[in-house]
Amino acid sequence: MLALLLTQLETEEDKKLFRQIYKTHYKLIYSIALKYLSSKDMAKDVFQEVFIAIVKNFDLLKSLFRRKNKSLDLFGYKKQVA
């Protein structure tokens, strides 16, 4: 799935940022979905939809990063993005 989503992004910088978001948050998103849905298949579907939405709205997400000093703050977790 990650490889397919990366093909939707235009620049290497965008791909690098998306990989960082994915790597930092994939376990959390999946575990939250699994907790609420109690179904691995449904949790996987929600997980995929979240990352599809991120790719579709990537320009907006990038502008938010720029305003926050390149600080990644999703789900209350802060991490510096290079």
C-alpha positions, 0 to 999 in steps of 0.5 A: 500500500505504501508504494502505491500511495507514494506514486501519488505524490509529486516530489521526493520531498513529499515522498520523504515527508509522507514516509515519515508520517506513515512510519511515525503513525501507522501503528497508532492508527491501526491500533485505534481502529482495531480497538473501536472496530474489533475486526482486523479487516475493518481496521485495515480498511480504516487504516488505508482510508486514513492514509489515502485521505492524507495523500489526497490532502497532502498540500494542505498538510504541508502548509500546516507543517510550514506554519508550525516550524516543520513540527509534526503534530498529529494525534498530540505527538510532536516530532521534528521533521527534517 
